Amino acid sequence: MVKKRDNRQIMRDFRLRQTRQFLAIGVTLVLLLFFTLIYKRVDFFGEVSKNTIFAAQVVTIAAFIGFSSVNWRCPYCNKYLGSNIYRRICKRCGTRLS
């Protein structure tokens, strides 16, 4: 079954995905910096082991990677868009994204 392209809807969907991706990057960076602060000053929030903080950093990174693998896809062909967050054209199907 062939999908009909609605370029305006595809561009809107891409902008939404791009916005969510920027938000995820920002939240991940803030959390990682926060965990680094706690790691450097273990007594900042009471007794927290460094292993627990390291595990929280790993979980944060894994959650970001998981979210990105689901979110950062072409709205038309659903293929992963790669590392370029300012992508204009899907390299798989050629759909214009922005």
Secondary structure, DSSP 8 states (H G I E B T S, - for coil): ------HHHHHHHHHHHHHHHHHHHHHHHHHHHHHHHHHH-GGGGS---HHHHHHHHHHHHHHHHHHHHHHSB-TTT--B--S-TT--B-TTT--B--
